[in-house]
Amino acid sequence: MALLTELAHVIRSKNSGPFELTLDILFESKEAYERVKNSGEISIHRICSLYNITEQQVHQFVFFDQARGIKITIARETPSGTVGDRDVYGAQQHAPLFLIEIQ
């Protein structure tokens, strides 16, 4: 077992416009990428559970083999920069991914 943080080279979040948040998970090696991809631990269902959202709020979920990366775009809970927004740039929303364990 390994934590996603031990296998991924980059785990980050950022705005994808004012109404969406993008989560990127990038790997240095093809082996680490394939291990995570084939584990089934990163899925739409898992993202919904970690972020307490519905499947309709997941706008994009892509395994991008050529770049050894995973890109997930979800609806922001609060539009960027509006009252109640806690992270205007969306740059601190990737932390829930740190808890994912990979077989």
Backbone torsions as a table, in degrees:
resi	resn	phi	psi	omega
1	MET	NA	143.0	177.1
2	ALA	-144.1	147.3	173.1
3	LEU	-75.9	149.9	177.3
4	LEU	-54.7	-36.0	-179.6
5	THR	-63.4	-23.7	178.7
6	GLU	-82.1	-21.9	-176.4
7	LEU	-101.3	-32.0	-177.2
8	ALA	-87.2	145.5	176.4
9	HIS	-85.0	-36.4	-179.7
10	VAL	-136.5	131.5	169.8
11	ILE	-131.1	117.1	-175.3
12	ARG	-146.9	164.0	174.1
13	SER	-133.3	154.7	178.5
14	LYS	-163.2	161.0	175.8
15	ASN	-66.0	146.2	169.9
16	SER	-123.5	61.9	-170.7
17	GLY	92.1	177.0	-175.7
18	PRO	-73.8	-14.5	-174.0
19	PHE	-113.3	-1.2	-177.7
20	GLU	-133.0	156.1	177.7
21	LEU	-126.3	134.1	177.6
22	THR	-109.6	133.9	175.3
23	LEU	-109.2	127.3	178.4
24	ASP	-117.7	135.5	174.3
25	ILE	-128.5	117.0	-175.0
26	LEU	-121.1	146.9	-175.7
27	PHE	-124.6	144.6	176.3
28	GLU	-78.8	-36.8	-176.0
29	SER	-112.0	148.6	176.3
30	LYS	-64.1	-36.0	-179.0
31	GLU	-62.2	-45.6	179.1
32	ALA	-65.0	-43.3	178.7
33	TYR	-59.8	-49.3	-179.0
34	GLU	-64.0	-37.4	178.3
35	ARG	-60.2	-46.5	-179.4
36	VAL	-68.4	-46.3	-179.1
37	LYS	-58.8	-46.3	-176.4
38	ASN	-77.5	-14.2	-179.0
39	SER	-69.8	-27.2	-176.2
40	GLY	77.0	3.8	-178.1
41	GLU	-75.3	-23.0	176.2
42	ILE	-107.4	110.2	-176.2
43	SER	-145.8	168.2	176.3
44	ILE	-59.0	-43.2	179.7
45	HIS	-59.1	-43.4	-179.1
46	ARG	-65.8	-41.6	178.6
47	ILE	-62.7	-43.2	178.4
48	CYS	-59.8	-42.0	179.6
49	SER	-66.4	-45.9	-178.5
50	LEU	-65.5	-36.5	-174.9
51	TYR	-104.0	3.6	178.2
52	ASN	53.4	52.0	179.6
53	ILE	-128.8	169.2	177.2
54	THR	-93.2	165.1	178.2
55	GLU	-61.1	-30.2	178.9
56	GLN	-67.4	-21.2	179.4
57	GLN	-86.0	-4.9	173.0
58	VAL	-92.3	108.9	-174.1
59	HIS	-88.6	-25.6	179.8
60	GLN	-154.3	139.2	176.9
61	PHE	-145.7	106.9	-171.5
62	VAL	-133.6	129.7	165.4
63	PHE	-92.2	117.3	-175.8
64	PHE	-108.9	92.4	-172.7
65	ASP	-58.7	-41.7	-176.2
66	GLN	-60.8	-32.1	-178.2
67	ALA	-102.4	1.3	-176.0
68	ARG	50.8	54.0	-177.4
69	GLY	-145.3	161.8	176.6
70	ILE	-123.2	130.3	180.0
71	LYS	-123.7	125.6	-178.8
72	ILE	-127.9	126.2	177.5
73	THR	-117.6	125.9	-178.3
74	ILE	-126.5	159.6	176.0
75	ALA	-69.7	138.1	174.8
76	ARG	-74.8	142.8	176.7
77	GLU	-63.1	-42.6	179.8
78	THR	-130.5	129.7	178.7
79	PRO	-54.9	144.2	-178.5
80	SER	-57.0	128.8	175.2
81	GLY	84.1	-0.8	179.5
82	THR	-90.4	169.6	179.0
83	VAL	-56.5	130.2	178.9
84	GLY	94.6	-8.8	178.1
85	ASP	-72.1	127.0	-177.3
86	ARG	-97.8	-10.5	-175.6
87	ASP	-149.9	84.1	-171.2
88	VAL	-57.1	-30.7	-178.8
89	TYR	-94.8	-8.4	-177.9
90	GLY	69.2	18.1	-172.1
91	ALA	-86.1	-1.7	-177.6
92	GLN	-124.9	26.1	-175.6
93	GLN	-102.0	6.0	-177.1
94	HIS	-89.9	-8.6	-175.2
95	ALA	-54.5	-38.5	178.9
96	PRO	-57.7	-25.9	178.9
97	LEU	-67.9	-23.1	-177.8
98	PHE	-62.5	-23.3	-175.2
99	LEU	-86.2	-4.6	-176.5
100	ILE	-73.2	126.9	176.3
101	GLU	-100.7	137.0	-177.6
102	ILE	-113.3	133.0	177.9
103	GLN	-68.6	NA	NA
